[in-house]
Amino acid sequence: MSFPDEILIAGSGPAGLTTALSLHEAGFKVRVFEAVPEIKPLGVGLNLLPHAVRELDELGLLAPLAAAGVACHELAYFTKRGERIWGEPRGLAAGYQWPQISLYRGALQFTLLNAVKTRIGADRLHLGRQLTGFDATPGHGVRARFLNRATGHEETADGRLLIACDGIHSAARKIFYPTEGPPRWNGAVMWRGVAECDPVLDGHTMIMAGHTRVKFVCYPISSQATRPGAQQLNFIAELRYDTTELSEREDWSRAGNLADFLPQFESFRFPWLDAPAMIRAAPAVWVYPMVDRDPLPRWTHGPVTLLGDAAHAMYPIGSNGASQGILDARVLTGCLRHHRADPEAGLTRYDAIRRPATTQIILSNRQQGPEACMQLVEDRAPNGFQKLDDVVSRAELDAIAAKYKQLAGFAIQELNTRPSLASPTA
Ligand SMILES: Cc1cc2nc3c(=O)[nH]c(=O)nc-3n(C[C@H](O)[C@H](O)[C@H](O)COP(=O)(O)OP(=O)(O)OC[C@H]3O[C@@H](n4cnc5c(N)ncnc54)[C@H](O)[C@@H]3O)c2cc1C
């Protein structure tokens, strides 16, 4: 049997769409299959770190993304009393050649989606097609099976490769690891929302206040507001419980109740932030448990591989979830460019580069990643402090931040000077 020289991509989240654009630009023929019949701008805010922005810039998307979001200039950590622990410049302010952009997940997805339709063609995006299985013929190709959600019938598509970008409940991952079970929960629950408010601090700062058990995060994601000078602020109010048994499958679109978390944040009222007012100003809140999946021993199996959350769902700590999927897409492109004659060798090389890198981030995020400084101060000075230096040294704080940047691939000098991730990679 002969297979068409096409790359099939399952899933049109940020990772799947970036993969499609990147491979198309490198001269590969792609088709995208998405389970939902209609793509809606779901989700609230997320961050694109400079390493991911660089890749999207190389795909010609910096301008629309920068216009849709807000450039983050600083990340600052505070105690539950609003005392400042640590702040570091981000994006251009830190010396990167690319900004860090905070934006609606929907703005990112639709920017990518519009580019896919314009550059690749709407006819190569198949909505309402849910990947259910595949038959791989190593060395030759793959026949993917989809449920057509409109007709209820099975359809098939043949290609040289199948890239499964089908998210945390990936069907392909389940086929490779049938006994893995549901995602792992660490007991933390996040209530997320967007509120139109006056800017917090300079209007370009991502703030985190509290510690592992009670944490409030907010950052601006859009400057389009009904009131002059106001911004759309994305917030996450997070509480940690002692149980880790999830009673129902997590869902990004599940509505939350203020009564379940607002009382614990009533004290987060500082001269520079009124968290309870921000929460009350949000038209809706969504509740999502902090789940991830264990690192895998292998992503690539012959002509099929995993990418994005399907490969490495991680806690949304350190702003890395979407960014890492974008890096995957570009490294995959570089590997396939080099291994054009043997694309499965390209998938194997992609696995060898990206799997260890993302494994480290999954594990670091389980230890709070760069947010560890907040718990450190809470442990040492739960009742506050006069001078931060008496509690934690600047060198300790520096070390936590630098270690995470190195691990997650956005050390400044390295990012500014390395070749494109999509360059042919042996
Ligand atoms: C509805 C939704 C809302 C989210 N909101 C936020 C948010 O507010 N903040 C945040 O930080 N992160 C959010 N995320 C997660 C975030 O988008 C991902 O962590 C990250 O961007 C990685 O992207 P991804 O493309 O790998 O996965 P995802 O963004 O999860 O995209 C996976 C895509 O695959 C599709 N799919 C699933 N199963 C199949 C199948 N069997 N066949 C074909 N297609 C399939 C899904 O419909 C989805 O479009 C959200 C995810 C979803 C799905």
The ligand as a Gaussian input file, in Angstrom:
#p B3LYP/6-31G(d) Opt

LIG

0 1
 C      -11.092000      24.690000      25.930000
 C       -9.712000      24.934000      26.473000
 C       -9.494000      26.081000      27.250000
 C       -8.226000      26.315000      27.790000
 N       -8.047000      27.444000      28.540000
 C       -6.813000      27.721000      29.029000
 C       -6.579000      28.904000      29.791000
 O       -7.483000      29.694000      30.028000
 N       -5.331000      29.131000      30.254000
 C       -4.300000      28.247000      30.020000
 O       -3.163000      28.483000      30.452000
 N       -4.490000      27.123000      29.296000
 C       -5.715000      26.830000      28.796000
 N       -5.920000      25.693000      28.078000
 C       -4.792000      24.773000      27.867000
 C       -3.811000      25.317000      26.862000
 O       -4.448000      25.698000      25.665000
 C       -2.782000      24.227000      26.596000
 O       -2.139000      23.896000      27.822000
 C       -1.657000      24.668000      25.694000
 O       -1.974000      25.732000      24.893000
 C       -1.171000      23.504000      24.827000
 O       -1.937000      23.455000      23.654000
 P       -2.327000      22.133000      22.906000
 O       -2.666000      22.570000      21.536000
 O       -1.307000      21.083000      23.110000
 O       -3.617000      21.591000      23.678000
 P       -5.099000      22.154000      23.734000
 O       -5.097000      23.629000      23.817000
 O       -5.775000      21.406000      24.819000
 O       -5.741000      21.748000      22.311000
 C       -6.034000      20.416000      21.958000
 C       -6.999000      20.429000      20.782000
 O       -7.221000      19.086000      20.336000
 C       -8.613000      18.868000      20.181000
 N       -8.855000      17.432000      20.379000
 C       -8.981000      16.771000      21.551000
 N       -9.145000      15.461000      21.321000
 C       -9.125000      15.290000      19.985000
 C       -9.227000      14.145000      19.133000
 N       -9.387000      12.914000      19.625000
 N       -9.171000      14.327000      17.789000
 C       -8.997000      15.585000      17.255000
 N       -8.898000      16.689000      18.025000
 C       -8.934000      16.540000      19.367000
 C       -9.253000      19.773000      21.206000
 O      -10.590000      20.061000      20.885000
 C       -8.347000      21.000000      21.141000
 O       -8.756000      21.876000      20.122000
 C       -7.159000      25.391000      27.540000
 C       -7.387000      24.260000      26.762000
 C       -8.640000      24.020000      26.215000
 C       -8.876000      22.786000      25.346000

